[in-house]
């Protein structure tokens, strides 16, 4: 009976450790990597998802995708995490000679795989406009998974370079982009749980062998 109680105590202790580790994931934050740019934060929700919020205030829309002058923002959100949705609430200006429909942001992994979002899609004119909405990426078949580096990269760019190459095409005046994130537990968590289970199994085996030896002496 004493042996069983000790084993049960160890099991309860292991469960407490696992629960504490899970709570640690619940307060995780995204580390913003790009210097001098808007800060991204992960806010844990009641579901298994998290949210990365990016402030776009003052970001210039400069050139076509891949140009060296474009603004790039990198956020660490978790190794192999899934990007599941996008919510936007932004105010943008396209300068004369360019269109709102050409202002874009591409978000994806560091290899360039991801989704391109155009808040003013179809607005083939210049000016200032406010856009807001929400899109579940799985509804479009565009939910994707990040690489093992866990970095979500945002590139702000234009669809076509209308103005001179030293002139921006527009500006994201203010607002936020919110990315839904389904996290994948990090390998060290699995390792810690496995070690705990192995230790528990070892204790049970040692106690079982000890009692067997005692029974043999009788």
Secondary structure as GFF3:
##gff-version 3
##sequence-region A 1 218
A	DSSP	alpha_helix	2	26	.	.	.	ID=ss1
A	DSSP	beta_strand	31	32	.	.	.	ID=ss2
A	DSSP	beta_strand	41	44	.	.	.	ID=ss3
A	DSSP	beta_strand	49	55	.	.	.	ID=ss4
A	DSSP	beta_strand	59	61	.	.	.	ID=ss5
A	DSSP	beta_strand	71	76	.	.	.	ID=ss6
A	DSSP	beta_strand	82	94	.	.	.	ID=ss7
A	DSSP	three_ten_helix	100	102	.	.	.	ID=ss8
A	DSSP	beta_strand	103	108	.	.	.	ID=ss9
A	DSSP	beta_strand	114	117	.	.	.	ID=ss10
A	DSSP	beta_strand	127	136	.	.	.	ID=ss11
A	DSSP	three_ten_helix	137	140	.	.	.	ID=ss12
A	DSSP	beta_strand	144	145	.	.	.	ID=ss13
A	DSSP	beta_strand	151	158	.	.	.	ID=ss14
A	DSSP	beta_strand	170	182	.	.	.	ID=ss15
A	DSSP	alpha_helix	187	217	.	.	.	ID=ss16
###
